C-alpha cells in the first residue's frame, strides 16, 4: 500500500486569513487530479469541542454525520470536496488533554511523569495520523488553528516538527499562510511581517515549504523573489492569494498560481492528470450570471456575526446557482421585531428563514415573524428552533392554545407543544449530549417536503434537546398543521407544514449542513424556487 502523504497548513501574522479556504481549495485541486484527499482541523482552545461555545465566540458549530460538534471550517471542507467528515477530522486541545489525563488515571504511563513532551505531543501525532492510517486517503491535509507564535499553538507546532521528522523526506510538507499588507501611506506592499512569521516558524524547527501570501494587490516578480530569498523557499513556492469576490473562486486562483503542482512536486507525487473542474466552473458560471434575484430574510439571534449562520448562507449560494438566481440575504435581528415594525421589516421580502438557536432571547420576535409570513402567504423555512417557533405560533394563533410555549422558554407552560426529549431528561452535562448526527425521516407524499426531495426516506443531521410534543399532534393537525416528516423509529415529528399556505415548511433537523457545491440541498433549492415564484406572482 502506498504511504499516505501529509500536508500541514499553518498561519502567521494575523488570524482570519482563510487557512480553511486555502486548505479546502488545495484539497479540491488534488481531488480533481485523482487523489483521495481529506482535511482535518486542530484547534488550540481548551473546550473539548465547540458545542458549548456561543456563536459570537467562534461562529457556527458544524455537525458531522457521526454526530461530532466541530469547527465551522469542516463545513468548508465538505462543501468543497463533497465528502463527509467525521469525529476524527476535528481535534481540540481540550480533547487531547482529556485523553492523556484519562490514560494517566488508568495507569497507562506506568508511573512516569506526564509531560507536554512527549505525552501531549505523542497524542497529537497519533491523532494527526488516524485518518491516514485507514488506507482511505492518499493525502491528509491538517490545518493548525491560530497563528504561529501563539502560546496555545506551541504543542501542535512541536508535534508537526516531530511528525515531519518521523515521516521522512517527501512525505510531509508545510504550507504557511501569511499576510503581505499594503501600507497606503507608503503606497507599497510590505514583506517584513511575512519574514518575521517564517522566522518564528523556523525557531520552532520547521521550515515552510510553500508560502501562500494573502494580499489586496498583485505581488510583483521582484516581491516574489524577495520573499523566496529571505524566507528560504523556492521561487515557484511563493503563491499569491489575492482577495476574491467569492470563496469559490479560490480553487481556480490557486490552480493558476500552481499551488497543486508545487505541492505534488514537494511530495514526490506524479501529476496524474490536469484537474477537472468542469462541474465546479459550471456552478460558478450560474452563480455569477443569475437570471433573477430574490430577497430572503434571515431572522436570527446572532446576525451581527455572519459566521454564526455560515452553512445557511453557503446553502443559499448553492441553491441560488441551481435556480440561476442571486439570493440576497437580509439579516434581521429577532430581538428587534415586534407587531409594530413587522410589516416594515418583512413586507418587502420574497421569503423568510427563521434560524436555529438556543435560549429565550429574541423568541417572541421569531414568533411574530412567523405569524406575519403565515398570514401573508410568504414562503417560509424554519430550521430547528425556527420549526419549533412555527409550532408555537400556530398553536397560539390557530389552535387556540393561548400562551403555548416550549419548556425551554417556560418550564410551567400550560401547553408545552415543544418539550424536552425523553432521552434528555436525565442529562446533566451540556457538552456533546444533544441529539446529534444523522437520523432517518419518512416523508409524507403530496407535501412540499416530499416534492423537494423527490423521495420518501431521507437522512438528515440533528442538533437539539427539545422536540415536537406528540400529545398535541391531533389538536394541531385538526387546526390545519400537517406533520409531513416523522422519524420511523422514535415517531419524532421532524417536518411540519401548513395546509392553507403555498410553501411553509419547518424542519427539526439542519439541512444546511449537507449542502455542497456538487449537491445543493434540495430543501434550499425548493425554498429559493418558491421565493422566486412568489416574487414573480407579486408583479
N, C-alpha and C positions, 0 to 999 in steps of 0.2 A: 504493500500500500504506500502510495506517495505520501511524503511528510507534509503535514499542514504548515503553511506559512503564516506568519503573524505580522500585522501592521499596527503600530501604536500611534495614536493621534493625540498630541499634546498641544497646549495653548500657552501663549505668552503675551505680555504687555497689558492686555485687557481681557475681561470676561465678555461674554455675549458676542464673540466674533463669528460664531457659526461653526464650531467644530463638528456638531452633529450633522449639519448640511454638507460639509466637506466630506465627512466620513461616508454619509449616505450616497453622495454623488460619485465618489471613488468606487464604492461598492457596486453602484449601478453600472458603471463603465466596465468593471471587471466581470460582473454578471453577464453583461451584454457581449463580452468576449468569450463567454462559455465557461467561466469559472463558477464554482459553487462557493458562495460568499455569505457570511453572516457578520453582524456587528454587535458588539456589547459595550455597555457603558459602566464605568466605575466611578461612583460619586463619593467625594470625600466627606460628606456630612455624617453625623453620628446617628441620625434616625435610621432605624432598621430598613425602612422603605419610605417613600413619600406619601404613603396612605394617610398619615395623620397630619400632614402639612396643609396649612391654609393655602389656597391657590395664589394668594397675594405673595406668599413666600417663595414659591418655586414653580408657578404656573400649574397647569392641569396635572392630574395624576392619570397616567395611561394604564390601562388594564389589558393583560395578555390573555390568550385563550386558556392557559392553565391557571388563571386567577392571580397572577403576580401584579401587585400595585407598583408601578415603575415610573421612571423619569420620562418626561414628555418626548425626549429625543427618540425613544423607542418607537413612538408614533411615526416620526420621520423615517426611521429605518423600514418600517412596514409599508408605509405609503410609497417609498421609492422602490423597494425590492419586491413588493407583493409577496413576501414570505413572512410567516408568523414568527414572532419572537416568543421567549418563554422566561420563566423564573431565572434561568442561568444567564440571560442577556443583560441583567442589571444587578450590580452588586454595590453595596454601600459600606462605608467604614463601620457603621453600626452592625451590619450583618457579619463582617469579618471578625470584629472583636467579640461579638456574641458567640460565634462558632468556636473561637480559640478559648474563650473563658469556659464554655461548656465542656470542651476537651480537657481543660485543666481540672475541672471539678470531677470528671470521670477518672482522673489519674492517668491520662494518656501520655503525659510528658515525663513519667517515671521519676518524679521528684526534682526535675530540673527547674531552674529559674526561668519563668516565661518572660520573653523579651520581644521588643518590636522586631529586632533582627536576632535570630532567624524565624521566630514563630509566626509573627504577624505577616512578614514578607513571604514566608512559605505558603501561608494560607491564601494570600493574594495571588501568588504564582499558580497555585493549584486551581483557583477559580478562573484565572485567565486562560487556562488550558482545557477546561471541562468541555467546551463546545468543539475545540479542535480534536479532542480525543474520541469523539463519537464516530469519526470517519465520514461524516456527512458533508464536510466542508474542505475545500482546497485552501481557502484563505479566511482567516479570522481577523477582523478589524476591531481594535479595542480603543475606545475613546476614554481618555482620562479627564475627569471633570476638574474644574478650577483652572488656575494658571500656575505655571512653573514658578517656584519661589514661595508659594503658599505653604504655611506650616502643615496644614491638613493633608496636602498632596505628597509630602515627602516620602511616606512609606510606599506609595504607589510608584513614584519615580525610581526609588531604590529597587523595587520589585521588577520594574521594566529593565533596569540595568542588569540585574542578575539573570533575568529570563533571556535577554539578548545574548548574554554570555553562554547560558546553558544551550540555547538553540544552535549556536554556531553560525558561521558565515553564510550569508544569503538566505537565512531562514526567518529573519526578523528585521524590520526597519522602523525608523521613527519619522513620522510626518509632523513637522512643527508648524502650527498655525499662529501667525503673528500679525501685528498691525504696523503698517507704514503710514504714519499720519501726515496730513498736509497742513503746513503752517501758513495760514493766509497772509500773515504779516510779512513772512519771508518769501511767499509765493513759490514754495517748493516742498517736495516730499522729503521726509527725514528718515534715515535708515538706523539712526543710533538706538532707538528703543528695541528694534529687532536684534541688533548686535548684542545689546545687553541681555536680552531674553535668551539668545542662543548661548551666550557665555554662562548664564546661570544654569542652563541645562548641562553644559559641559562640566561645570563644577560638581554636578551630581554624577559625573561619569558617563553621560550619554551624549553622543554626537548626533545631531539632526541629519538625517539622510536627504530629506526633502523639505524645502521651505515653502509654505503657502502663505502669500502676503496679501492680507486684506487691505484694500486701498480704495479711495474715492476717485483716483486719477490713474491713468495708464503709467506703468513703470517703463522708463526708457531703458534702452540697451545698456547705457552706462551705469544706471542704477542697479540693474540686474547683475552686472559684472561686479560691481562694488559689494553687493550683498553676498554673492557667491564667494568672493575673495575673503572678505572679513568674517563670514560665517562658516567658512571651510566646507562648502558644498559645491557640487558640480554646477556649471552654468545652466544646464538644462533642468536642473533640480530646483531652480528658483521659479516658482509658479505664481502667477498673478491671479488674485481673486478680487476682481473689481465689483463694486456694488451692482446688483442685478435688479430688474424690475419685478421679478418673481423668483422664488427659490427653485422653481422647476427649470429655470434657465441654467442653473449651476452645472449640471452634468455636461451639457453642451460646451459650456465655457471651459470646464476642466479638460474636456476632450481636445479642444483647440489648443490648450496650453500643454497638452501631452502628459498630464498627471498620471494617467493609467499606464502609458508606455514606460515612463521613467520608473514607475513602481515595479512593473514586471521585470525590467532590466535589473533593478536592485535586488529583486528576489530570485533572479536567475530562472524566470519562468518564460515560456515561449509566448509570442503574440499569436494566440490560437487563430484569431480572425479579427477583422475590423468590427468594432462594436455595432450591433444592430439596434438602433434607437428609433426605428420606424414608428412603432406604436406610441412611444413617448412623444415624438415630434408631432404626430397626428393630434394627440391630446393638446400639446402646446399651441398648435395652429388653431384649434377650436377655441381654446381658452383666450387667445389674443385677438381673435376675429369674431366676436359674438354677433349674432344677427338680431339680438334683442337684449333688453335689460329688465331686471326685476329688482324691487327693493324689499328686502326681508328684515324685519325687526328681530333682533336677538335680545330677549328680555331676560336679564340675569342679575346676580348679586355681586359679581366680581368683574364687571365690564371695564373698569379702569385699566386692567391689565389684560392685554389681548391674549397672552399665553394661557390665561385661565380657561379659555374655550378653544384652544389650538386645533384639536381634532374636528370640532364642529366647523370652524372657519375653513379648514382644508377640505372637509367633505363638501362644503358649498362650492368650492373651486372645482372639484371633480365633477359634481352633479351639474354645475353650470356649463362646463365644457361639453358634457354629454348631451345637454339640451341646446347647445350653441347659444347660451345665454350668459350674460355678465350678471352675477349675483352681487348686488350692492348690499352689504350687511350694515344695518344701522344699530349700534349698541344702545340699549335703553336700560337704565338702572331701575330695577323694580321698586326700590325704596322711594323713588320719586314719582311713582304712578298713583293716581287716585281718580275717583269718579269725576272730579272737576276738569282734569287735564287729559283724560284718556283719549278723547277724540283727536285732540291736537297732536298727541304723541304717536297715535297708532293709525289714525284715519287715512293717511296717505300711503300706507304700506300695501304691498301685494301679498304678503304672507307674514306670519309671526311664529317664531320658535321660542318656546319657554324652556330655559336651560336647566340642567341639573344643579344640585347644590345641597347644602345641609343647614339645619337650624331655622329659626323662625324670623330672622331679619329679612325684610322685603317680601314676605309671603303674601300679604294682603294685596300688594301691588301686582304680583303674578296672577292672583285670582281675579283681580279687576281686569287685567289684560285679557285673560281667557274669556271672561264674560263678554267683553266687547267684541272679540273676534267670533265668538259663538253666535251672538245676536246679529252681527253684521255679515255673517257668512264669509269671513276672510279665511283663506287656507291656514290651518294651524298644525304645528307639530310640537308635541310636548315630550320631553325626554326625562325619564326617571322622576325626579321631583316635579318636573313640568307635567308629567302624566298624572301624578298624584294630586297636584293642584287642580287639574282639569276635573278629576273625580269629585273633589271637594266643592268646586264651583257648581258643578252640575247638581250635586246633592242638595246644596243650599238653595239654588235658584230655580231648579226644575222639579226636584223630587220632594220639595217642602220639608227637607231635613234641616231646619234652621240651625245655624251655628255648627253644622257638621265640620269635622276637622280631622287632622292626623294626630295620633297620640304623641308624635314627635313634638308637635307645637302645643298641644293641650292634653295633658295626661288624663284629665277628668271630663273630656268632651262627651256630651250625651250621645252623639252619633259618630263613633270612631270609624269612618268609612275607609281610612288608611290606618293600619295598625302594625305594631312591631311583629315581625315574623316569629312564628313559634320557636324556630331554631335559634333565635337571637335572645330569647328571654332570660337565659341563664348566663349570657356572655357579659363579662366584666371588662376584659382587656379590649381596648379600642383598635389596636394595630392588627391588620390582616385578618379580621374576624367577620367582616361583612359577607354577604352572599357575593361571591366573586367568580369571574371567569365565564366560560361558555356553558349555556344551558339551552335545552331544546324547547321549542314552542310550536304548537299546532295552530294553523290559521284557519279561520272560517272563510269558506268560499263566498262569493258575492259580497266582498268587502273591499275597501280601499287598500288595506294592507295586503290582501291576497293578490289584488291586481298589481301592486307594486312589485312583489316578489315573484309572482307567476308560479308559485308552488305552495303546497300545503304545510310541509315540515321545514322549519328553519332552525338555526342555532345562532344565538347572539350572546354577547358578553354583558355581564351584570356587575353592579357595584352599589348595593343598597342594604339597609336593615329593615325598612318598612315596606309593607305590601298592601295591595287591594284587599279589603276585608270582605270575604265571601258571604258573611252574614247579611250584607246589604245588597248582594248581587241581584236578587229578584226585584227588590224595591226599585233599584236604579234602572234595571232593564225595562220595567213596566213604564218608567217615566221617559224612556227613549234612548237610554245608553246602550250601546252594543259592546259586549265583550268578545272581540274578534280574534284574540290570540290567547291561548291558555297553555301552560306547561303540562304536558301529558302525565308526568309523574306526580307532581305536587298539587295540581289543579290551581296553581297560582295564575291569576289573571295578569297577562303581560301586555295586552293591547286593548285599548278602548277606542270606540268611535261613537259618533252621534248620528242618529237616523236622519234628521232633517237638516243636514249640513253637507255641502258638496265635498269638502275634504277637511276632516277634523280627526286627527289621529294622535293618540297618546301611547307611548311605549315605556314599559318599566325598564327595559334594557338600554344599552348605549350603542346605537347603530354607528355613530361617528368613529368608533374605534376600528371598524373593519373596512372603512372606505380607503381605497388606494387609487393611484393614477390608472393602473391597469383594470381595476374593478371598482368603479364608482359605486357607492352604496345605493341599492335600488330604492330604499325608502327616501333618501335625499333626492334622488333623481325624480321620483314621483312627486315629492313636495315642491320642487322647483318647477316642474311641469304644471302642477296645479296653480302655482303662483302666477305663472305666465298666462295661463288660461283665464284666471281671474282678472289680470291686468288688461288683457285684450277684450274681455267682455265689458269692462268698465267704460271703454272708449265709445 
